[in-house]
Amino acid sequence: MFIDKINIHVKAGNGGNGVVSFRREKYVAKGGPDGGDGGNGGNIVFRIDEGSNTLLYFKYRRKFAAENGGDGAGEKFHGANGEDVIIPVPRGTLIKDASSGKVIKDMSDDEDFILCKGGRGGWGNKHFATPTRQIPRFARAGLPGEERDITLELKMIADVGLAGLPSAGKSSLLAAVSAARPKIADYHFTTLEPNLGVVSTGGESGFIMADIPGLIEGASEGLGLGHAFLRHIERCRMLVQVIDISGQEGRSPLDDFETISDELRKFSEELAERPRIIAANKADLLVDSEDEFEMIPELSDDCLKLENRCRELGYKVIYISSLAKLGLKKLVDAIAEMLRELPPVKTYEAEYTVDDMLEEYGPENITITRGDDASFTVEGAWAKALVNRINIYDRESMMYFERSLNKFGVIDKLREAGCKEGDIVHIDDVEFSFVE
């Protein structure tokens, strides 16, 4: 089964809580605070799996959560750090924000990518001792780990993409020029998933060719099978359009050429302008020997029309027979020559920026709503993180909470929303009365 697009939910581990503790030891007077810090939460890390070319790993697993950090302990013991979760994906996978569709990361290089960072562990009370506050009875809770809904979209990385109608001979061509062994049969839609093959051009040089399921008219609008796989040739540096010129399907080669060209253009203008070579397949059915390959336009009016149209567009037409293995070296040499002049495989720049992250986690993006009972509720990732950092039973911790609400404009926003003296305000699980 081939899966190339899927939504998952990921969550990094929460930071462990700092602890309130005091040193109590015989013969040690006034031992002081010794509460240890909480451990950091585990990260969500994406890593390329070279042995995979599908997102099947995610079919039955849609949620990933890293380990939380351990709480601190007395005697300044630090809590254990949470273990990272490593998520393997095929090379060429795009990680996108599920709500906006923006690209967060293109997994095309060899570097691991930390998508969600674990929450930082809270400080133990040993950090809050000062000359005037020698017995701090509060500590900080660990911060929550980042979490988000994302879309994984696989766009295979290949130098050359094969495009064509069903049964044009794309799979046969891939099998003839590489070691790939795609399923080949004489019925439409034999190929149900993209296949990759490495084509050798001598020595250690070569290129990667991708066989895409057959396209039909209307594929760009969702008809047939090919529409779901057009994304896989978006990365390809060039296209080889395979056309059946034998006439066995009762179609004109020129009509086949125009049909595929139109579908590519409807899907992406950029893709339609990609450098292209036309592989006129099954040419052995029109001639008696390989020597007559160059004479095919003279022998067939349909092929002559195709030649003229491709000449207008600047496309080279090469006659081949995948089954009889005729003309294949000429095709491979022409592809290799064109690739030498083309830029590297396309990679996608990140569209999800720091500004997008601040839009989620910044204090200026909290929302304030008024309930039916005239109470006010403050919501937002920043407000929730603030609540997690305080100890509501400690006076100094609550003073820090009040200063933060004033400093970042939350109090002003409450006033603008109509909050008055004595009104009840909810932030996460904390409830307090508004005081002017």
Secondary structure, DSSP 4 states (H G I P E B T S, - for coil): ----EEEEEEEPPPPPPP---B--BTTB-S--B-PPPPPPPPPEEEEE-TT--S-GGGSS--EEEPPPPPP-BTTTBPPPPPPPEEEEE-TTEEEEETTT--EEEEETSSS-EEEEPPPPPPPPGGGG--SS--S----PPPPPPPEEEEEEEE----SEEEE-STTSSHHHHHHHHSS------SSTT---S-EEEEEE-STT-EEEEEEPPPP-TTGGGT-TTGGGGGGGGSS-SEEEEEEE-S-TTS--HHHHHHHHHHHHHHH-HHHHTS-EEEEEE-GGGT-SSGGGGGGHHHH-HHHHHHHHHHHHHT-EEEE-BTTTTBSHHHHHHHHHHHHHTSPPPP-PPP---HHHHHHHH-GGG-EEEE-TTS-EEEESHHHHHHHHT--TT-HHHHHHHHHHHHHTTHHHHHHHTT--TT-EEEETTEEEE---
